[in-house]
């Protein structure tokens, strides 16, 4: 990790174990990866859960404020989340008008 197009965080997996996750912007698409231990290889997450998309959205919003991303990047990400998780539209917890 470490370049502008990668954003990382930690979370618990369904078994309650800590995992590292990162998302990389590649060709206009966000790709998600995870690993359980520091020296393990990163594994692609083919169907990232909504939890990961919302972590990414929070991180992108913080970076928009710092001018590392454009508001249009946030809008595209919100559209992608709504596309993948239509039920999320009714949940205003993490949403704001963009």
Secondary structure, 3 states (H helix, E strand, C coil): CCCCCEEEEEEECCCCCEEEEEEEEECCEEEEEEECCCCCCCEEECCCCHHHHHHHHHHHHHHHHCCCCCHHHHHHHHHHHHHHCHHHHHCCCCCCCC
